């Protein structure tokens, strides 16, 4: 059964602040080394957990992290209460928007069934109307982001469940 609603999720700048010049990144360090330098990694994940509570929604990661971590490791990076929502990653070897479009087509998602959460507006053209943009320094705590996610989730009351 295909999911009814899917969030395409970036990590840096969404679940924690985007790397600053000189910061280690997932491309330059292992996850344990990153956590030593950046204990804030994933620190805003609870905002996603709170937003999704009571709604049927899958999560697909389109972040550059998909090139450096296995799907199992990415699932484990999410809070335990939403790991069951993890559906996988977008196809590797593509930029953000093309990878999301490819995954959405493969899943036969309707336009209104997908939401993209990212901190890089300039990466999107065709999907801008489906994009919730986070400030890279504030991620999911950016004013208005939680409301935008809630509005998208609430548009279909038949999607609600425990």
Secondary structure, 3 states (H helix, E strand, C coil): CCCCCEEEECCECCCECCCCCCCCCCCCCCHHHHHHHCCCCCCCHHHHHHHHCCECCEEEECCHHHHCCCHHHHHHHCCHHHHHHEEEECCCCCCHHHHHHHHHHHHCCCHHHEEEEECCHHHCCCCHHHEEECCCCCHHHCCCHHHHHHHHHHCCHHHECC
